[in-house]
Amino acid sequence: MAPINATDFMNRLNSGEQLNLLDVREELEYLTYNIGGKNVPLSKLSSQLDTLGYNKTDELIVICTMGKRSETARLLLNETGYVNARNLSGGLIAIQRDQQ
């Protein structure tokens, strides 16, 4: 599924839409700054796929700092049946850049 850019993502989030978010950064990164969602570090994702709690057909937006780890996670999710996993292009840095 096509990635989502920071502008479209923030427009949807700010409109109050309930989005399924998966933040794949390490726990300390998540605790330092996050925009919500479930935190499952990429290093632990493959062992926690069965406990994610998301429907495999629902849109799932994967987040990290710059979009690299989240793209890796998106590929893993696609391989395991998550058909609507999307990467946040540019990650949280792109969101912060858009808000300046």
Steps between C-alpha positions, in 0.01 A plus 500: 500500500620851422672700773324792667667840510525716812247760381227247419573311820474810722183618323336166579632494857395861570151436360447251782518190283590191702814364337675171572856605576800276559816678617802274441762715673675386816311555825719790616444681169125445534493623860701810407256606223204328338170572329320200644450150377643173617877482554661176384869550416600362161747268675207332679234521230540154348461335842192708585303477175242269656427745782475827307122506525436658161272356234713390205264670254484839678727786404805501728739796483855415604712779652865558589738795507590526129291235326769233455419267790129544436545397137684186614216431744239561228667240278501250788134573572410454133683166492293382798161597359448865596368612163452871580820586688629844399827676572501860622735656242780691665385390844457729797767735364274575201210581737718732708631667183142556374395659829772766498 
